[in-house]
């Protein structure tokens, strides 16, 4: 194989021991996972909101966002189940920064050991503030040091057709949202869920194992092929696929960003609240679709928009909550949206 050995990394167990999570937080994560599962089963009628920065960097801004979100959550938790995006891994269409877990300083060389320590510490800090967190399962081989921390997991549009990610989703004790692929196929999105809900025989940590299947695997609609896919027609179509294959706990989360918020081929993050309220209005008199849509995903940070790190360089980069990947809602827009959602008591 063609590679150069850089250095041996510490084991996941060593990292976990050096940055531990309290017993109280472990207990809370189990409670948060169960609450998410209850929403997906239809036992809990709150909306599930997966919300936060496109990429969790830098840690000071992420923690400031978390402090604001936990304060707001205390007012809204009767109506919304808020899970904060702490996304430490970034898929790229071709090349680019793959997130702080590989490169904690985007302007320095990659350093995976430093990145793992940086990101685990950040995640533990957010949890200890009182928030459940979510991440995307991109590098599944590196999951062991983080999986215990998560209350919801995403499998991205570029990964959901991959067998390894489907087997991974089948094996974990956490609800998994599998996105439709970038080309937008709804049948393939449902295929991913069926695979994740099924048992598989695979290799894990040097053992032949049989996964148990994940009853809480569900679809995340993120648009596809440069077009949205959250309309009544799309929701009706995906429900037909789920019914045909008897998907357990049939559920859809709608990602209000990505191809769902494109205008002339460019993402407009300010459209995300409008998309959410449009969906809720459209399904108000559609009881079967209302049961299907369990929540939304939103990209949000302290400041509106984004910045390109290759254009600004270190001395000009804004470290105070302006995304360096996809554009996000500002905190003020986020707060207004969540308050309005929680006030719509007649919807759910």
C-alpha positions in Angstrom: 0.0 0.0 0.0 1.2 3.5 -0.8 1.5 5.6 2.4 4.1 7.0 4.8 3.9 6.1 8.5 3.6 9.4 10.5 3.3 8.2 14.1 1.5 5.7 16.3 -1.6 7.1 17.8 -2.8 6.4 21.4 -5.7 4.0 21.8 -9.3 5.1 22.1 -9.2 3.8 25.7 -6.2 6.0 26.5 -7.9 9.0 25.1 -11.1 8.3 27.0 -9.2 7.8 30.3 -7.4 11.1 29.8 -10.6 13.1 29.0 -13.3 11.2 31.0 -17.0 11.8 31.2 -18.7 11.9 34.6 -21.1 9.2 35.7 -23.8 11.8 35.8 -23.2 12.8 32.2 -23.2 9.1 31.1 -26.6 8.7 32.8 -27.9 11.8 31.1 -26.8 10.6 27.6 -28.7 7.4 28.1 -31.8 9.5 29.0 -31.3 11.8 26.0 -31.0 8.8 23.7 -34.2 7.3 25.1 -36.0 10.6 24.6 -34.8 10.7 20.9 -36.0 7.1 20.5 -39.4 8.0 22.0 -39.8 10.8 19.5 -39.0 8.4 16.6 -41.4 5.9 18.0 -44.2 8.5 18.3 -44.4 8.2 22.1 -43.0 11.8 22.6 -44.7 14.4 20.5 -42.0 17.1 20.7 -40.1 18.1 17.6 -36.5 16.8 17.4 -34.2 19.7 16.5 -30.6 18.9 15.5 -29.1 22.3 15.5 -25.7 23.9 15.6 -22.6 24.9 13.6 -21.8 23.3 10.3 -18.4 22.5 11.7 -17.5 22.7 15.4 -14.6 25.1 15.3 -13.1 27.0 17.1 -13.9 25.5 20.5 -14.3 28.8 22.3 -17.1 29.9 19.9 -18.7 26.4 20.0 -18.8 26.6 23.8 -20.3 30.1 23.8 -23.0 28.9 21.4 -23.6 25.9 23.7 -24.0 28.2 26.7 -26.6 30.3 24.9 -28.4 27.2 23.6 -28.6 25.5 27.0 -30.1 28.7 28.5 -32.7 28.8 25.7 -33.4 25.1 25.9 -34.5 25.4 29.5 -37.4 27.6 28.3 -38.3 25.4 25.3 -37.7 21.8 26.4 -41.4 21.2 26.9 -42.0 21.6 23.1 -38.6 20.8 21.5 -36.0 18.2 22.0 -32.8 20.1 21.1 -29.6 18.2 20.2 -26.6 20.3 19.4 -24.6 19.6 16.3 -20.9 19.2 17.4 -19.7 18.1 14.0 -15.9 17.4 14.2 -15.6 15.6 10.8 -16.3 17.2 7.5 -16.8 15.3 4.2 -15.5 17.1 1.1 -16.8 16.7 -2.4 -13.2 16.7 -3.7 -10.6 18.1 -1.2 -10.3 20.5 1.7 -10.3 20.8 5.5 -11.8 17.6 6.9 -12.6 19.0 10.4 -10.9 19.6 13.7 -10.6 15.9 14.5 -7.9 15.6 11.8 -6.6 19.2 11.8 -7.5 21.2 14.9 -5.8 24.3 13.5 -6.8 24.7 9.9 -3.7 26.8 9.2 -1.2 24.2 10.5 -0.5 20.7 9.4 -2.9 17.9 10.2 -2.3 16.3 13.6 -4.8 13.6 14.4 -3.7 12.9 18.0 -4.1 16.6 18.8 -7.4 16.7 17.0 -8.8 13.8 18.8 -7.9 15.3 22.2 -9.2 18.8 21.1 -12.5 17.5 19.9 -13.2 15.0 22.7 -12.5 17.8 25.3 -14.9 20.1 23.4 -17.6 17.5 23.2 -17.3 16.6 26.9 -17.5 20.3 27.8 -20.7 20.8 25.8 -22.3 17.7 27.5 -21.3 18.9 30.9 -23.0 22.2 30.2 -26.2 20.1 29.9 -26.8 19.5 26.2 -27.1 16.3 24.2 -24.8 16.3 21.1 -24.8 14.9 17.6 -22.0 14.2 15.1 -21.6 12.7 11.6 -20.2 9.2 11.3 -17.6 10.0 8.6 -14.4 8.2 9.8 -16.0 5.1 11.4 -12.6 3.7 12.3 -12.1 6.6 14.7 -15.5 6.4 16.3 -14.6 4.6 19.6 -13.4 7.7 21.4 -16.6 9.6 20.6 -19.5 7.3 20.2 -20.3 7.1 24.0 -20.8 10.9 23.9 -23.5 11.1 21.2 -27.3 11.1 21.5 -27.9 11.2 17.7 -25.7 10.2 14.8 -25.8 11.3 11.1 -24.6 9.3 8.1 -24.0 11.8 5.4 -25.2 11.9 1.8 -21.8 10.7 0.4 -21.7 7.9 2.9 -25.2 6.5 3.2 -24.8 4.1 0.2 -21.5 2.8 1.6 -21.8 -0.7 3.1 -19.4 0.0 6.0 -21.5 3.0 7.2 -24.7 1.0 6.9 -23.1 -1.8 9.0 -21.8 0.8 11.5 -25.4 2.3 11.8 -26.7 -1.3 12.4 -24.3 -1.8 15.3 -24.6 1.3 17.4 -26.9 1.9 20.4 -28.0 5.3 19.2 -30.5 6.7 16.7 -29.0 7.2 13.3 -30.3 9.6 10.6 -29.2 8.5 7.1 -29.3 11.2 4.5 -30.6 10.7 1.0 -27.6 10.6 -1.5 -26.5 13.8 -3.3 -28.3 12.8 -6.4 -31.5 12.8 -4.4 -32.9 9.2 -4.8 -35.6 8.6 -2.1 -35.6 4.8 -2.8 -31.9 4.6 -2.0 -32.4 6.7 1.1 -34.9 4.1 2.3 -32.6 1.3 1.2 -30.0 2.7 3.6 -32.5 2.7 6.5 -33.5 -0.9 5.7 -29.9 -2.0 5.7 -29.2 -0.2 9.0 -32.2 -1.8 10.6 -31.1 -5.2 9.5 -28.5 -7.5 11.2 -25.1 -8.0 9.5 -22.0 -10.2 9.9 -18.9 -8.1 9.8 -15.4 -7.6 11.2 -15.0 -5.3 14.2 -11.8 -4.8 16.3 -10.4 -8.1 14.9 -13.5 -10.1 15.7 -16.2 -11.6 13.5 -19.4 -10.0 14.9 -23.1 -10.0 14.2 -24.8 -6.6 14.5 -28.2 -6.4 16.1 -29.8 -3.9 13.7 -30.9 -0.4 14.6 -34.6 0.0 15.0 -34.1 3.8 15.2 -32.4 4.3 11.9 -34.4 6.9 9.9 -34.2 9.1 6.8 -32.8 12.7 6.7 -34.0 14.6 3.6 -31.4 17.1 2.6 -32.4 17.8 -1.0 -30.6 16.4 -4.0 -29.3 17.2 -7.4 -29.4 20.9 -6.7 -33.1 20.9 -5.7 -35.2 20.6 -2.5 -37.1 17.4 -1.5 -39.3 18.4 1.5 -42.6 19.0 -0.3 -45.8 17.0 0.2 -45.1 15.0 -2.9 -41.6 13.9 -1.7 -42.9 13.1 1.8 -45.7 11.0 0.3 -43.3 9.1 -1.9 -40.9 8.3 0.9 -43.8 7.1 3.1 -44.8 4.7 0.3 -41.3 3.3 0.2 -41.2 2.9 4.0 -44.7 1.3 4.1 -43.8 -1.1 1.3 -40.7 -2.4 3.2 -42.3 -2.2 6.6 -39.6 0.1 8.0 -39.7 0.1 11.8 -40.5 3.4 13.5 -40.9 5.2 10.1 -39.5 8.7 10.5 -38.1 11.6 8.5 -35.9 14.5 9.7 -35.8 17.4 7.2 -32.4 19.1 6.8 -33.3 22.7 6.1 -29.8 23.4 4.8 -27.8 21.9 1.9 -29.8 21.5 -1.4 -33.0 22.3 0.4 -32.0 26.0 0.8 -30.4 26.6 -2.6 -31.1 29.8 -4.5 -29.6 29.9 -8.0 -27.2 27.2 -6.9 -26.0 29.0 -3.7 -27.0 28.1 -0.2 -29.1 30.8 1.6 -29.1 29.9 5.3 -31.7 32.5 6.1 -34.3 30.3 4.3 -34.0 27.6 6.9 -36.8 28.9 9.2 -39.1 29.5 6.3 -38.6 25.9 5.1 -39.4 24.5 8.6 -42.6 26.6 8.9 -43.6 25.8 5.4 -43.3 22.1 6.0 -45.3 22.3 9.3 -48.0 24.2 7.6 -48.2 21.9 4.6 -48.6 18.7 6.8 -51.0 20.3 9.3 -54.0 18.6 7.7 -52.0 15.5 6.6 -52.1 13.2 9.7 -50.0 10.4 8.2 -47.3 12.8 7.1 -47.5 14.7 10.3 -46.7 11.4 12.1 -43.8 10.8 9.7 -41.9 14.1 10.1 -40.3 14.0 13.5 -38.1 17.1 13.3 -35.5 19.2 11.5 -31.8 19.8 11.1 -30.5 23.4 11.1 -27.0 24.9 10.5 -26.6 27.7 13.0 -23.8 29.5 14.7 -23.2 32.8 16.5 -22.9 34.9 13.3 -24.8 34.7 10.0 -23.1 33.4 6.9 -19.6 32.0 6.5 -16.0 32.7 5.6 -13.5 30.9 3.4 -10.3 30.1 5.3 -8.2 29.9 2.1 -9.1 33.6 1.4 -8.5 35.1 4.8 -5.5 33.4 6.3 -4.9 33.3 10.1 -4.5 37.0 10.7 -7.9 37.9 9.2 -10.0 35.0 10.3 -13.0 35.7 12.5 -12.8 33.3 15.5 -16.0 34.5 17.1 -18.6 32.2 15.7 -18.5 32.7 11.9 -18.6 29.4 10.1 -15.5 28.3 8.0 -17.6 25.7 6.1 -21.3 26.1 5.1 -23.1 29.3 5.9 -25.2 29.3 9.1 -28.1 31.2 10.7 -27.0 33.8 13.3 -27.8 33.3 17.0 -30.5 36.0 16.8 -32.2 34.2 13.9 -31.9 30.9 15.7 -33.4 32.1 18.9 -36.3 33.7 17.1 -36.9 30.5 15.1 -36.8 28.2 18.1 -39.1 30.5 20.2 -41.6 30.6 17.4 -41.5 26.8 16.9 -42.0 26.2 20.6 -45.0 28.6 20.6 -46.7 26.6 17.9 -48.4 24.3 20.5 -51.2 23.5 18.1 -48.9 21.9 15.5 -47.5 18.9 17.5 
